[in-house]
Amino acid sequence: MTDLREARMSRVQFFRMMGGLAAAAAASAACSTKPQTTTAQGQPAATQLKFVGVADQKAAMDELVAAYKQVKPAVSLTTTFAPTDQVQTSVRTQLGAGNAPDLHVVYPGDGSAMSMSQIAKAGLLADLSDQAWTQTIPTGFKPAFQSDGKTYMYSAGSSVIGAVYNTKAFQKAGIDAPPTTWTEFLAVCDKLKKAGITPIALGAQTPWVTQLITYALVPSTVYAKDPTFDDKQRAGQTSFAQSGWRQAMEMYLELQKRGFFNDNPNGTTFEQQTSMVATGKAGMAIQVSAVLPDFRKSATSPSDLSMFPVPGADSADQVWIPAGVVVGLGASAKGKNVAEAKAFIDFLGKQESINRWAKAISAIPLTQDSSSTIDPAVQSFLPFTKDRAVPFMDQRWPNAEVQPVHFAVIQELLAGKIKIDDALKKMDEAYAK
């Protein structure tokens, strides 16, 4: 468990720390590795490392694996990428069976089966605390990276959730600027619909996509009103059912009732959602900025796509946003090449590597220097990150049970199989486990 004073920081404090990212600089140091055996010719024998990650890590990993080959030519790193729901089950099973890859995806905090805290508590992640980059983790971010004061996960920075939108589709519908209030957001959807454009593409067949609209709204409906909600929920003083989570789900279903989603969201995948927005068939999709490169790859021109914060309140100064540490990776504590796997993570912790990874996924770098860049598409989110942003909700949940229940109840709500009261009750029951 992380230090309670850190874990129980208010969300406002959390992101005040985030405001200091620009002043931080990542130190670098070489991690010691185990001695290598040699070939018959006296040359170091190649070390074979395996990494299993999720699709939105591919662009960054491809680039950095190639760069590492230049630094350590004797190390061969094979990468495999799979959808999030598959990784959550297959890699977790491998970890438990003792045959996990040397390096693998790790989610920040405590809210999923592959989260840092869950895996570290089981003794399945190697301790990275001796690496220099870990000393530069902003205090407010430590609960996402650390368990019992030790660092077990690497991440290159933070991402935001907002509306990825097609600028040409907005122009076609006569929309001059992104909305800044909920009423304006609904008006934008109306204009898109009247122009024959699906306002919001929703790929709810892909489970993790189901959560993003709720996550985009809850900062405004819950945390803007009570930044200490997480602490009170852990103390049993409030619940999903007693909070603005109800309002967020009502707003979610209002979008469906008004015909602002594509037909059959539960039968639409993330890939189809991406294509709809990239081609202008849909005006926007509520998504995490880490997948913005996927949308751009599918577009005729990458400049056709940008992002804006989803305004979950009718007063612009009450709009808050979700921003959280991006999915990272760790080294298997029981792997055959622990030292060499840790050495690769140490390489990722150098400022140049942080910058390259963050740029590849449109993230805000964990630490920044003069060569760091921030994607223009997320510039509009930066004013919120100082005191009107909260981590992704699951990063503070106490177990890995709530997130899959959230996925399921959203699909059931969209299908008309349950009511909001039932959905919130199921989430509260999962939270209490």
Secondary structure, DSSP 8 states (H G I E B T S, - for coil): ---HHHHT--HHHHHHHHTTGGG--------------B-TTS-B--EEEEEEEEGGGHHHHHHHHHHHHHH-TTEEEEEEEE-HHHHHHHHHHHHHHT---SEEEEBSTTSSTTBHHHHHHTT-B---TTSGGGGGS-GGGHHHHEETTEE--B--EEEEEEEEEEHHHHHHTT--S--SSHHHHHHHHHHHHHTT-EEE---TTSGGGGGHHHHHHHIIIIITT-TTHHHHHHTTS--STTSTHHHHHHHHHHHHHTT-B-S-GGG--HHHHHHHHHTTSEEEEEEEGGGHHHHHHHSSSGGGEEEE----SSSGGG--EEEEE--EEEEBTT-TTHHHHHHHHHHHTSHHHHHHHHHHTT-EESS--TT----GGGGGGGGGTTTSEE--GGGG-SSSSHHHHHHHHHHHHHTTSS-HHHHHHHHHHHHT-
